[in-house]
Amino acid sequence: MRLEKRAAKALEKANFNRYLLSAAVSKRANELAAGAEPLVDMDLKKHKFSDIAITEIAEGYLKIEGVEKS
C-alpha cells in the first residue's frame, strides 16, 4: 500500500484530527528511534521511523487515545 493511502487511513483512525495524528506519529517515531521494535513487518534500516509509525496506526496496531468517534 502506498504511503498516501496509509496516511489517509491513519488520519481516519485519528478522527481526521491532523494535530493528534502528528503528535502520535512523532511519539511513536521517537520510541522506534530509541530502540523499540516495530509492530509491523518493516525493516528499520529501509524505512523511516515516521513511515513505520503511520503504518502501525493505519493497520490498527496502535490506538490513539482521546479520539471520539462521531
DSSP file (Angstrom, degrees, kcal/mol; ACC not computed):
  #  RESIDUE AA STRUCTURE BP1 BP2  ACC     N-H-->O    O-->H-N    N-H-->O    O-->H-N    TCO  KAPPA ALPHA  PHI   PSI    X-CA   Y-CA   Z-CA
    1    1 A M              0   0    0      0, 0.0     2,-0.0     0, 0.0     5,-0.0   0.000 360.0 360.0 360.0 137.4    0.0    0.0    0.0
    2    2 A R     >  -     0   0    0      1,-0.1     4,-2.1     4,-0.0     3,-0.4  -0.316 360.0-115.8 -70.3 154.4    1.3    3.4   -0.9
    3    3 A L  H  > S+     0   0    0      1,-0.2     4,-2.9     2,-0.2     5,-0.2   0.848 113.9  58.6 -60.2 -36.0    2.2    5.9    1.9
    4    4 A E  H  > S+     0   0    0      1,-0.2     4,-2.0     2,-0.2    -1,-0.2   0.899 108.2  45.4 -62.3 -40.2   -0.5    8.3    0.8
    5    5 A K  H  > S+     0   0    0     -3,-0.4     4,-2.2     2,-0.2    -1,-0.2   0.888 112.9  50.2 -70.3 -39.2   -3.2    5.6    1.3
    6    6 A R  H  X S+     0   0    0     -4,-2.1     4,-2.6     2,-0.2    -2,-0.2   0.910 110.5  50.0 -64.4 -41.1   -1.7    4.6    4.7
    7    7 A A  H  X S+     0   0    0     -4,-2.9     4,-2.4     2,-0.2    -2,-0.2   0.894 110.4  49.8 -64.6 -39.5   -1.6    8.2    5.8
    8    8 A A  H  X S+     0   0    0     -4,-2.0     4,-1.7     2,-0.2    -1,-0.2   0.894 112.3  47.8 -65.1 -39.8   -5.3    8.7    4.8
    9    9 A K  H  X S+     0   0    0     -4,-2.2     4,-1.7     2,-0.2    -2,-0.2   0.898 112.5  48.7 -67.9 -40.5   -6.2    5.5    6.7
   10   10 A A  H  X S+     0   0    0     -4,-2.6     4,-1.2     2,-0.2    -2,-0.2   0.881 108.9  53.6 -66.1 -38.3   -4.3    6.6    9.8
   11   11 A L  H  <>S+     0   0    0     -4,-2.4     5,-2.9     1,-0.2     6,-0.4   0.874 106.5  52.7 -63.8 -37.1   -5.9   10.1    9.6
   12   12 A E  H ><5S+     0   0    0     -4,-1.7     3,-1.6     1,-0.2    -1,-0.2   0.899 105.9  53.2 -63.5 -40.8   -9.3    8.3    9.6
   13   13 A K  H 3<5S+     0   0    0     -4,-1.7    -1,-0.2     1,-0.3    51,-0.2   0.775 106.3  54.2 -65.2 -25.8   -8.3    6.4   12.7
   14   14 A A  T ><5S-     0   0    0     -4,-1.2     3,-1.2    -3,-0.2    -1,-0.3   0.173 121.7-109.2 -92.3  16.5   -7.5    9.8   14.3
   15   15 A N  T < 5 -     0   0    0     -3,-1.6    -3,-0.2     1,-0.3    -2,-0.1   0.850  68.8 -63.9  57.5  37.0  -11.0   11.1   13.5
   16   16 A F  T 3 <S+     0   0    0     -5,-2.9     2,-0.9     1,-0.2    -1,-0.3   0.737  97.5 141.5  60.5  27.9   -9.5   13.4   10.9
   17   17 A N    <>  -     0   0    0     -3,-1.2     4,-2.2    -6,-0.4    -1,-0.2  -0.849  30.8-173.1 -99.6  99.2   -7.5   15.3   13.5
   18   18 A R  H  > S+     0   0    0     -2,-0.9     4,-2.6     1,-0.2    -1,-0.2   0.848  82.3  54.2 -63.3 -36.2   -4.2   16.1   11.9
   19   19 A Y  H  > S+     0   0    0      2,-0.2     4,-2.3     1,-0.2    -1,-0.2   0.936 109.8  46.4 -64.4 -45.8   -2.7   17.5   15.0
   20   20 A L  H  > S+     0   0    0      1,-0.2     4,-2.2     2,-0.2    -2,-0.2   0.907 113.8  48.6 -63.4 -42.7   -3.5   14.4   17.1
   21   21 A L  H  X S+     0   0    0     -4,-2.2     4,-2.7     1,-0.2     5,-0.2   0.915 110.4  51.5 -63.5 -42.7   -2.1   12.1   14.3
   22   22 A S  H  X S+     0   0    0     -4,-2.6     4,-2.3     1,-0.2    -2,-0.2   0.904 110.6  48.1 -61.3 -42.3    1.0   14.2   14.0
   23   23 A A  H  X S+     0   0    0     -4,-2.3     4,-2.3     2,-0.2    -1,-0.2   0.905 113.1  48.0 -65.3 -41.4    1.6   14.0   17.8
   24   24 A A  H  X S+     0   0    0     -4,-2.2     4,-2.4     2,-0.2     5,-0.2   0.911 112.7  47.6 -67.0 -42.3    1.1   10.2   17.8
   25   25 A V  H  X S+     0   0    0     -4,-2.7     4,-2.7     2,-0.2     5,-0.2   0.912 112.2  50.5 -64.7 -42.2    3.4    9.6   14.9
   26   26 A S  H  X S+     0   0    0     -4,-2.3     4,-2.1    -5,-0.2    -2,-0.2   0.924 111.3  47.4 -62.1 -45.5    6.1   11.8   16.4
   27   27 A K  H  X S+     0   0    0     -4,-2.3     4,-1.8     1,-0.2    -2,-0.2   0.926 115.1  45.2 -63.0 -45.0    5.9   10.0   19.8
   28   28 A R  H  X S+     0   0    0     -4,-2.4     4,-2.5     2,-0.2    -2,-0.2   0.890 110.5  54.0 -67.8 -38.5    6.0    6.5   18.2
   29   29 A A  H  X S+     0   0    0     -4,-2.7     4,-2.4     1,-0.2    -1,-0.2   0.894 108.2  50.6 -62.6 -38.8    8.8    7.5   15.8
   30   30 A N  H  X S+     0   0    0     -4,-2.1     4,-1.5     2,-0.2    -1,-0.2   0.889 109.2  51.3 -65.1 -38.7   10.9    8.7   18.8
   31   31 A E  H  <>S+     0   0    0     -4,-1.8     5,-2.3     2,-0.2     4,-0.3   0.916 110.7  48.2 -63.0 -42.9   10.2    5.3   20.5
   32   32 A L  H ><5S+     0   0    0     -4,-2.5     3,-1.3     1,-0.2    -2,-0.2   0.898 109.8  52.2 -64.1 -40.1   11.4    3.5   17.4
   33   33 A A  H 3<5S+     0   0    0     -4,-2.4    -1,-0.2     1,-0.3    -2,-0.2   0.804 105.4  56.5 -65.3 -28.6   14.5    5.7   17.2
   34   34 A A  T 3<5S-     0   0    0     -4,-1.5    -1,-0.3    -5,-0.2    -2,-0.2   0.477 133.7 -85.6 -83.7  -2.1   15.2    4.8   20.9
   35   35 A G  T < 5S+     0   0    0     -3,-1.3    -3,-0.2    -4,-0.3    -2,-0.1   0.482  74.6 149.8 117.2   3.0   15.2    1.1   20.1
   36   36 A A      < -     0   0    0     -5,-2.3    -1,-0.3    -6,-0.1    -8,-0.0  -0.365  49.4-113.6 -66.8 148.0   11.6   -0.1   20.2
   37   37 A E        -     0   0    0      1,-0.1    -1,-0.1    -2,-0.0     2,-0.1  -0.640  31.5-112.2 -82.0 138.0   10.6   -3.0   18.0
   38   38 A P        -     0   0    0      0, 0.0    -1,-0.1     0, 0.0    15,-0.0  -0.405  12.1-143.0 -67.7 146.5    8.2   -2.2   15.1
   39   39 A L  S    S+     0   0    0     13,-0.1     2,-0.3    -2,-0.1    -2,-0.0   0.542  84.0  58.8 -86.3  -8.8    4.8   -3.8   15.4
   40   40 A V  S    S-     0   0    0      2,-0.1     2,-1.9    12,-0.0    16,-0.1  -0.764 100.5 -97.6-116.0 164.4    4.6   -4.3   11.7
   41   41 A D  S    S+     0   0    0     -2,-0.3     2,-0.4     2,-0.0    -2,-0.1  -0.540  75.4 127.0 -85.4  76.5    6.9   -6.3    9.4
   42   42 A M        -     0   0    0     -2,-1.9     2,-0.4     5,-0.0    -2,-0.1  -0.997  61.0-118.3-133.4 138.7    9.0   -3.3    8.1
   43   43 A D    >>  -     0   0    0     -2,-0.4     4,-1.8     1,-0.1     3,-0.8  -0.615  12.1-147.6 -79.4 126.6   12.8   -3.0    8.2
   44   44 A L  T 34 S+     0   0    0     -2,-0.4    -1,-0.1     1,-0.2     5,-0.1   0.755  98.8  54.1 -63.9 -24.5   14.1   -0.1   10.4
   45   45 A K  T 34 S+     0   0    0      1,-0.1    -1,-0.2     3,-0.1     3,-0.0   0.716 113.5  39.8 -83.2 -20.5   17.0    0.3    8.0
   46   46 A K  T <4 S+     0   0    0     -3,-0.8     2,-0.3     2,-0.1    -2,-0.2   0.693 114.1  50.5-100.6 -22.4   14.9    0.6    4.9
   47   47 A H  S  < S-     0   0    0     -4,-1.8     2,-0.1     2,-0.0    -1,-0.1  -0.863  83.6-108.5-121.9 152.0   12.0    2.7    6.1
   48   48 A K     >  -     0   0    0     -2,-0.3     4,-1.9     1,-0.1     5,-0.2  -0.421  29.0-120.6 -71.7 151.2   11.7    6.0    8.0
   49   49 A F  H  > S+     0   0    0      1,-0.2     4,-2.3     2,-0.2     5,-0.1   0.880 114.0  53.8 -60.2 -38.4   10.5    5.8   11.6
   50   50 A S  H  > S+     0   0    0      1,-0.2     4,-2.4     2,-0.2    -1,-0.2   0.872 106.1  52.2 -66.6 -36.3    7.6    8.1   10.8
   51   51 A D  H  > S+     0   0    0      2,-0.2     4,-2.0     1,-0.2    -1,-0.2   0.892 110.6  48.2 -65.6 -39.0    6.5    5.8    7.9
   52   52 A I  H  X S+     0   0    0     -4,-1.9     4,-2.5     2,-0.2    -2,-0.2   0.914 111.3  50.5 -66.4 -42.4    6.6    2.8   10.2
   53   53 A A  H  X S+     0   0    0     -4,-2.3     4,-2.0     2,-0.2    -2,-0.2   0.911 110.1  49.3 -62.7 -43.2    4.6    4.7   12.9
   54   54 A I  H  X S+     0   0    0     -4,-2.4     4,-2.9     1,-0.2    -1,-0.2   0.909 111.5  50.1 -62.2 -41.9    1.9    5.7   10.3
   55   55 A T  H  X S+     0   0    0     -4,-2.0     4,-2.4     1,-0.2     6,-0.3   0.909 108.4  52.2 -63.5 -42.5    1.6    2.1    9.1
   56   56 A E  H  <>S+     0   0    0     -4,-2.5     5,-2.0     1,-0.2     6,-1.3   0.901 114.1  43.2 -61.2 -40.7    1.2    0.9   12.7
   57   57 A I  H ><5S+     0   0    0     -4,-2.0     3,-1.1     4,-0.2    -2,-0.2   0.923 113.4  51.1 -70.1 -44.8   -1.6    3.3   13.3
   58   58 A A  H 3<5S+     0   0    0     -4,-2.9    -2,-0.2     1,-0.3    -1,-0.2   0.861 111.3  47.9 -62.3 -36.8   -3.3    2.7    9.9
   59   59 A E  T 3<5S-     0   0    0     -4,-2.4    -1,-0.3    -5,-0.2    -2,-0.2   0.465 117.0-112.3 -86.4  -1.3   -3.3   -1.1   10.4
   60   60 A G  T < 5S+     0   0    0     -3,-1.1    -3,-0.2    -4,-0.3    -2,-0.1   0.590  82.6 121.9  86.5  10.4   -4.7   -0.7   13.9
   61   61 A Y  S   <S+     0   0    0     -5,-2.0     2,-0.4    -6,-0.3    -4,-0.2   0.795  77.6  42.4 -74.5 -27.4   -1.7   -1.9   15.9
   62   62 A L  S    S-     0   0    0     -6,-1.3     2,-0.4    -9,-0.1    -2,-0.2  -0.961  75.2-152.9-120.0 138.3   -1.6    1.4   17.8
   63   63 A K        -     0   0    0     -2,-0.4     2,-0.7    -3,-0.0   -49,-0.1  -0.864  12.9-135.5-107.1 142.8   -4.6    3.2   19.1
   64   64 A I    >   -     0   0    0     -2,-0.4     3,-0.9   -51,-0.2     2,-0.1  -0.881  22.5-139.1 -99.4 118.4   -4.7    6.9   19.6
   65   65 A E  T 3  S+     0   0    0     -2,-0.7     3,-0.1     1,-0.2     0, 0.0  -0.437  81.9  37.0 -74.8 149.0   -6.2    7.8   22.9
   66   66 A G  T 3  S+     0   0    0      1,-0.3     2,-0.6    -2,-0.1    -1,-0.2   0.485  79.3 132.4  90.9   3.3   -8.6   10.8   23.1
   67   67 A V    <   -     0   0    0     -3,-0.9     2,-0.5   -54,-0.1    -1,-0.3  -0.795  40.0-160.9 -92.2 121.2  -10.2   10.1   19.8
   68   68 A E        -     0   0    0     -2,-0.6     2,-0.4   -54,-0.1    -3,-0.0  -0.877  12.8-135.5-102.5 130.1  -14.0   10.2   19.9
   69   69 A K              0   0    0     -2,-0.5    -2,-0.0     1,-0.1     0, 0.0  -0.681 360.0 360.0 -82.8 132.2  -16.0    8.6   17.1
   70   70 A S              0   0    0     -2,-0.4    -1,-0.1     0, 0.0    -2,-0.0   0.437 360.0 360.0-101.4 360.0  -18.8   10.7   15.9
